[in-house]
């Protein structure tokens, strides 16, 4: 029987998942897939839209190619992968069900970050890689994916509907950075591997938000062409002067620190304070380490969230359904 994963680092995106997966992979009793984010259980139609490169790798096509990622796991107790798209509902739906159908005893690790910082970092990630050209507040208003990914209670409940709480391990990036060895000992103990193992910590964790990003110009068509598989094959044969000109016409460099954050934070803070209150109720703990979220608020601009299309409706419907479900459990005692 082919080896298959028994542990999934499911997110949250831009919350140190790469850092944590590297630390996990150092443990002698843990095997982490390469690539770390095969996205096997993600809807391939959605994956093709949001991450064409991983879609082209085709780990979603069948179990044979996917199981091949774990062929060298040997006698590792923990066989893991770490695809943050697995905690990006409702963009990617029914992921827990698909995982549990194949791996019914699976465990899940979910790392979180100050939601204001995570959302802003997510925005810049999409500017750099996915052609996001809108201004930050405009993007947040028009695309609820940014907010839903930072709604940690909502994402966790998609798993807790199907597995007991003890099979989901939750930690924060801030805790991991502040005291990595203590956090890792606790996580290793939960995984059932040697908790005294100390991975090599090479320097301090750095902020996952880059200092400079490339933002697509105009309609982004030229930038998409530059990132296409065709250009990847022929780009080396294009004269350097033409490549430089194409880059200058396709993108502009943006220093992330030069873009004011006040209006973004003012918009995010009241929404994410409510979401974090739900998270605290769900997990029975507080998050004082999220200093941007709990900072003295700026004067909130007059911004409202209108109808943002079918995806936004799905997110709101899921939230309403979850609230009704929780009220029903309360009424039942």
SEMAR-716302 format. One record per residue (C-alpha): residue number from 1; x, y, z; chain; residue in three letters. Coordinates in Angstrom, 1 decimal. Layout:
   nr       u       v       w  kette  rest
  NUM       X       Y       Z      A   ala
...
end
This chain:
   nr       u       v       w  kette  rest
    1     0.0     0.0     0.0      A   unk
    2     1.3     3.4    -1.0      A   unk
    3     2.4     5.7     1.8      A   unk
    4     0.1     8.6     2.3      A   unk
    5     0.1    11.7     4.5      A   unk
    6    -1.3    11.6     8.1      A   unk
    7    -0.7    15.3     9.0      A   unk
    8    -1.6    18.5     7.1      A   unk
    9    -0.3    22.0     7.7      A   unk
   10    -3.3    23.7     6.3      A   unk
   11    -2.5    27.4     6.8      A   unk
   12    -3.1    30.2     7.3      A   unk
   13    -1.4    31.7     4.2      A   unk
   14     1.2    34.4     5.0      A   unk
   15     1.4    33.3     8.6      A   unk
   16     4.7    31.5     8.6      A   unk
   17     3.7    28.2     7.1      A   unk
   18     6.9    27.9     5.1      A   unk
   19     8.9    28.6     8.3      A   unk
   20     7.0    26.1    10.3      A   unk
   21     7.2    23.4     7.6      A   unk
   22    11.0    23.8     7.4      A   unk
   23    11.2    23.4    11.2      A   unk
   24     9.0    20.3    11.1      A   unk
   25    11.0    18.8     8.3      A   unk
   26    14.2    18.9    10.4      A   unk
   27    12.7    16.4    12.9      A   unk
   28    14.1    12.9    12.3      A   unk
   29    10.6    11.4    12.7      A   unk
   30     8.8    13.8    10.3      A   unk
   31     8.7    13.6     6.5      A   unk
   32     7.5    16.7     4.7      A   unk
   33     6.6    16.5     1.0      A   unk
   34     8.5    18.4    -1.7      A   unk
   35     6.9    20.5    -3.0      A   unk
   36     5.4    21.4     0.3      A   unk
   37     2.2    22.7    -1.3      A   unk
   38     0.9    20.1    -3.7      A   unk
   39    -2.7    21.3    -3.4      A   unk
   40    -4.0    17.8    -4.2      A   unk
   41    -7.3    18.3    -2.4      A   unk
   42    -8.1    21.7    -3.9      A   unk
   43   -10.7    22.1    -6.6      A   unk
   44    -8.6    22.0    -9.8      A   unk
   45   -10.8    24.5   -11.6      A   unk
   46   -10.2    27.1    -8.9      A   unk
   47    -6.6    26.2    -8.6      A   unk
   48    -6.1    26.7   -12.3      A   unk
   49    -7.4    30.3   -11.9      A   unk
   50    -5.4    31.3    -8.7      A   unk
   51    -2.2    29.2    -9.0      A   unk
   52    -1.6    28.1   -12.6      A   unk
   53     1.9    26.9   -11.9      A   unk
   54     0.8    24.4    -9.3      A   unk
   55    -2.2    23.4   -11.4      A   unk
   56     0.2    22.5   -14.2      A   unk
   57     2.2    20.3   -11.9      A   unk
   58    -0.9    18.1   -11.8      A   unk
   59    -0.8    16.6    -8.3      A   unk
   60    -4.6    16.9    -8.3      A   unk
   61    -4.9    14.6   -11.3      A   unk
   62    -4.7    11.3    -9.4      A   unk
   63    -3.5     9.5    -6.3      A   unk
   64    -0.5     7.9    -8.0      A   unk
   65     1.4    11.2    -8.7      A   unk
   66     0.3    12.5    -5.3      A   unk
   67     1.4     9.4    -3.3      A   unk
   68     4.7     9.6    -5.1      A   unk
   69     5.6    12.7    -3.0      A   unk
   70     5.7    10.4     0.1      A   unk
   71     7.4     7.4    -1.4      A   unk
   72    10.7     8.2     0.5      A   unk
   73     9.0     8.7     3.8      A   unk
   74    10.4     5.4     5.1      A   unk
   75     9.4     4.7     8.7      A   unk
   76     8.6     8.4     9.6      A   unk
   77     5.9     8.6    12.1      A   unk
   78     4.6    11.9    10.7      A   unk
   79     4.1    12.1     6.9      A   unk
   80     3.0    15.6     6.1      A   unk
   81     2.3    18.2     3.4      A   unk
   82     1.4    21.9     3.9      A   unk
   83    -1.0    23.5     1.4      A   unk
   84    -2.4    26.8     2.7      A   unk
   85    -5.1    26.8     0.1      A   unk
   86    -6.7    24.1     2.3      A   unk
   87    -7.8    26.9     4.7      A   unk
   88    -9.2    29.4     2.1      A   unk
   89   -12.9    28.6     2.2      A   unk
   90   -15.2    29.4     0.5      A   unk
   91   -12.8    29.9    -2.5      A   unk
   92   -11.7    26.3    -2.0      A   unk
   93   -14.7    24.4    -0.7      A   unk
   94   -15.0    20.8     0.8      A   unk
   95   -11.3    20.4     1.4      A   unk
   96   -11.6    18.7     4.8      A   unk
   97   -14.1    16.2     3.4      A   unk
   98   -11.8    15.2     0.6      A   unk
   99    -8.8    14.9     2.9      A   unk
  100   -10.7    12.7     5.4      A   unk
  101   -12.1    10.5     2.7      A   unk
  102    -8.5     9.5     1.8      A   unk
  103    -6.9     9.9     5.3      A   unk
  104    -9.7     9.4     7.9      A   unk
  105    -7.3     9.7    10.9      A   unk
  106    -5.6    12.9     9.7      A   unk
  107    -4.3    15.6    12.0      A   unk
  108    -4.3    19.2    11.1      A   unk
  109    -2.0    22.1    12.1      A   unk
  110    -3.2    25.7    11.7      A   unk
  111    -0.9    28.6    12.3      A   unk
  112    -2.3    32.1    12.5      A   unk
  113    -0.9    35.7    12.5      A   unk
  114    -2.1    39.1    13.5      A   unk
  115    -5.0    39.2    11.0      A   unk
  116    -4.4    42.9    10.1      A   unk
  117    -0.8    42.1     9.2      A   unk
  118    -1.7    38.8     7.5      A   unk
  119    -4.3    40.5     5.3      A   unk
  120    -1.9    43.3     4.3      A   unk
  121     0.8    40.7     3.5      A   unk
  122    -1.7    38.7     1.5      A   unk
  123    -2.5    41.8    -0.5      A   unk
  124     1.2    42.4    -1.4      A   unk
  125     1.6    38.7    -2.2      A   unk
  126    -1.1    39.0    -4.8      A   unk
  127     0.3    42.2    -6.2      A   unk
  128     3.7    40.5    -6.7      A   unk
  129     2.4    37.2    -8.1      A   unk
  130    -1.2    37.4    -9.2      A   unk
  131    -1.5    40.7   -10.9      A   unk
  132    -3.4    42.6    -8.2      A   unk
  133    -3.5    46.2    -9.4      A   unk
  134    -6.2    47.8    -7.2      A   unk
  135    -5.3    50.0    -4.3      A   unk
  136    -5.4    48.2    -1.0      A   unk
  137    -8.7    49.3     0.4      A   unk
  138   -10.4    49.0    -2.9      A   unk
  139    -9.1    45.4    -3.2      A   unk
  140   -10.3    44.5     0.3      A   unk
  141   -13.7    46.0    -0.4      A   unk
  142   -14.2    44.2    -3.8      A   unk
  143   -12.6    40.8    -3.0      A   unk
  144   -13.8    39.1     0.3      A   unk
  145   -11.1    36.4    -0.2      A   unk
  146    -8.7    38.7     1.8      A   unk
  147   -11.1    38.9     4.8      A   unk
  148   -12.3    35.3     4.7      A   unk
  149    -8.7    33.9     4.8      A   unk
  150    -8.1    36.0     7.9      A   unk
  151   -11.3    34.9     9.5      A   unk
  152    -9.6    32.2    11.5      A   unk
  153   -12.7    31.0    13.4      A   unk
  154   -14.5    30.5    10.1      A   unk
  155   -11.7    28.6     8.6      A   unk
  156   -11.2    26.4    11.7      A   unk
  157   -14.9    25.5    11.8      A   unk
  158   -14.7    24.1     8.3      A   unk
  159   -12.5    21.4     9.9      A   unk
  160   -14.1    21.2    13.3      A   unk
  161   -17.4    20.2    11.7      A   unk
  162   -15.7    16.9    10.7      A   unk
  163   -13.0    16.2    13.3      A   unk
  164   -12.8    16.5    17.1      A   unk
  165   -10.9    19.5    18.5      A   unk
  166    -8.0    17.4    19.7      A   unk
  167    -7.1    16.6    16.1      A   unk
  168    -6.5    20.3    15.2      A   unk
  169    -3.4    22.0    16.6      A   unk
  170    -3.5    25.8    16.7      A   unk
  171    -0.6    28.2    17.3      A   unk
  172     0.3    31.7    16.3      A   unk
  173     3.3    33.0    14.3      A   unk
  174     4.0    35.5    17.0      A   unk
  175     4.3    32.7    19.7      A   unk
  176     6.6    30.7    17.4      A   unk
  177     8.9    33.6    16.7      A   unk
  178     9.1    34.6    20.3      A   unk
  179    10.0    31.2    21.7      A   unk
  180    10.4    28.6    18.9      A   unk
  181    11.8    25.8    21.0      A   unk
  182     9.0    25.9    23.6      A   unk
  183     6.4    26.0    20.8      A   unk
  184     8.0    23.2    18.9      A   unk
  185     8.3    21.0    22.0      A   unk
  186     4.6    21.3    22.5      A   unk
  187     3.8    20.7    18.8      A   unk
  188     6.2    17.7    18.7      A   unk
  189     4.6    16.3    21.8      A   unk
  190     1.1    16.6    20.2      A   unk
  191     2.4    14.9    17.0      A   unk
  192     3.7    12.0    19.1      A   unk
  193     7.3    12.4    18.1      A   unk
  194    10.4    13.1    20.3      A   unk
  195     9.6    16.5    21.9      A   unk
  196    13.2    17.0    23.0      A   unk
  197    14.4    17.2    19.4      A   unk
  198    15.9    20.7    18.7      A   unk
  199    16.0    21.8    15.1      A   unk
  200    18.7    24.1    13.9      A   unk
  201    17.4    27.6    14.1      A   unk
  202    19.2    29.6    11.5      A   unk
  203    18.8    33.2    12.6      A   unk
  204    15.5    35.1    13.2      A   unk
  205    12.3    34.8    11.3      A   unk
  206    11.9    37.7     8.9      A   unk
  207     8.7    39.5     8.0      A   unk
  208     7.0    37.6     5.1      A   unk
  209     6.0    40.9     3.5      A   unk
  210     8.7    41.9     1.0      A   unk
  211    10.2    45.4     1.0      A   unk
  212     9.7    45.9    -2.7      A   unk
  213     7.2    44.2    -5.1      A   unk
  214     6.5    44.4    -8.8      A   unk
  215     3.0    45.6    -9.6      A   unk
  216     1.5    45.0   -13.1      A   unk
  217     0.8    48.1   -15.2      A   unk
  218    -2.3    48.8   -17.2      A   unk
  219    -4.5    45.8   -17.7      A   unk
  220    -1.6    43.4   -16.8      A   unk
  221    -1.7    41.6   -20.1      A   unk
  222     2.0    42.1   -20.8      A   unk
  223     2.9    40.9   -17.3      A   unk
  224     0.8    37.8   -17.7      A   unk
  225     2.6    37.1   -21.0      A   unk
  226     6.0    37.4   -19.2      A   unk
  227     4.9    34.8   -16.6      A   unk
  228     3.3    32.4   -19.1      A   unk
  229     4.8    28.9   -19.8      A   unk
  230     5.5    30.0   -23.4      A   unk
  231     7.7    32.9   -22.3      A   unk
  232     9.4    30.6   -19.8      A   unk
  233    10.5    28.5   -22.7      A   unk
  234    11.6    31.2   -25.1      A   unk
  235    12.6    34.0   -22.7      A   unk
  236    16.2    33.1   -22.6      A   unk
  237    16.4    33.6   -26.4      A   unk
  238    14.9    37.1   -26.2      A   unk
  239    17.7    39.8   -26.3      A   unk
  240    18.4    41.2   -22.9      A   unk
  241    17.5    44.7   -24.0      A   unk
  242    14.1    43.6   -25.1      A   unk
  243    13.5    41.7   -21.9      A   unk
  244    14.4    44.8   -19.9      A   unk
  245    12.1    46.9   -22.0      A   unk
  246     9.3    44.4   -21.6      A   unk
  247     9.8    44.4   -17.8      A   unk
  248     9.7    48.2   -17.6      A   unk
  249     6.5    48.3   -19.7      A   unk
  250     4.9    45.4   -17.8      A   unk
  251     5.5    46.3   -14.1      A   unk
  252     6.5    49.1   -11.8      A   unk
  253     8.4    48.6    -8.5      A   unk
  254     6.5    49.6    -5.4      A   unk
  255     8.1    50.0    -2.0      A   unk
  256     5.5    48.5     0.4      A   unk
  257     6.6    50.8     3.2      A   unk
  258     5.8    53.9     1.1      A   unk
  259     2.1    52.9     0.7      A   unk
  260     0.0    54.4     3.7      A   unk
  261    -1.6    51.8     5.9      A   unk
  262    -3.8    54.0     8.0      A   unk
  263    -7.0    53.6     6.0      A   unk
  264    -6.4    49.9     5.5      A   unk
  265    -5.9    49.3     9.2      A   unk
  266    -8.9    51.4    10.1      A   unk
  267   -11.1    49.4     7.7      A   unk
  268    -9.8    46.0     8.9      A   unk
  269    -9.7    46.6    12.6      A   unk
  270   -13.4    46.6    13.5      A   unk
  271   -14.1    43.7    11.3      A   unk
  272   -11.2    41.6    12.5      A   unk
  273   -11.8    42.5    16.2      A   unk
  274   -15.2    40.8    15.8      A   unk
  275   -13.7    37.9    14.1      A   unk
  276   -11.1    37.5    16.7      A   unk
  277   -13.7    37.6    19.4      A   unk
  278   -15.4    34.6    17.8      A   unk
  279   -12.0    32.9    17.6      A   unk
  280   -11.4    33.5    21.3      A   unk
  281   -14.7    32.0    22.1      A   unk
  282   -14.0    29.0    19.9      A   unk
  283   -10.6    28.3    21.3      A   unk
  284   -11.0    29.6    24.9      A   unk
  285    -8.0    31.9    24.7      A   unk
  286    -7.0    35.5    24.0      A   unk
  287    -4.4    36.9    21.5      A   unk
  288    -2.7    39.9    23.1      A   unk
  289     0.3    39.3    20.8      A   unk
  290    -1.6    40.7    17.9      A   unk
  291    -0.5    44.2    18.5      A   unk
  292    -1.6    45.7    15.2      A   unk
  293    -5.1    44.4    15.7      A   unk
  294    -5.4    45.8    19.2      A   unk
  295    -3.5    49.0    18.6      A   unk
  296    -5.1    52.4    19.2      A   unk
  297    -7.5    52.7    16.2      A   unk
  298    -7.3    55.5    13.6      A   unk
  299   -10.4    57.4    12.8      A   unk
  300   -12.3    55.0    10.7      A   unk
  301   -13.1    56.1     7.2      A   unk
  302   -16.6    55.8     5.9      A   unk
  303   -16.2    52.6     4.0      A   unk
  304   -19.0    50.0     3.6      A   unk
  305   -19.0    46.6     2.0      A   unk
  306   -21.5    46.3    -0.8      A   unk
  307   -22.5    43.3    -2.9      A   unk
  308   -19.2    41.8    -4.0      A   unk
  309   -20.7    39.0    -6.2      A   unk
  310   -21.3    35.3    -5.8      A   unk
  311   -18.1    34.6    -3.9      A   unk
  312   -18.9    37.3    -1.3      A   unk
  313   -22.5    35.9    -1.0      A   unk
  314   -21.1    32.4    -0.4      A   unk
  315   -18.9    33.7     2.4      A   unk
  316   -21.7    35.6     4.0      A   unk
  317   -24.1    32.6     3.6      A   unk
  318   -21.5    30.3     5.2      A   unk
  319   -21.2    32.7     8.1      A   unk
  320   -24.9    32.9     8.6      A   unk
  321   -25.3    29.1     8.4      A   unk
  322   -22.5    28.7    11.0      A   unk
  323   -24.2    31.2    13.3      A   unk
  324   -27.5    29.4    13.0      A   unk
  325   -25.8    26.0    13.7      A   unk
  326   -24.2    27.4    16.9      A   unk
  327   -27.5    28.9    18.1      A   unk
  328   -29.1    25.5    17.5      A   unk
  329   -26.5    23.7    19.6      A   unk
  330   -26.9    26.3    22.4      A   unk
  331   -30.7    25.9    22.4      A   unk
  332   -30.3    22.1    22.5      A   unk
  333   -28.1    22.5    25.7      A   unk
end
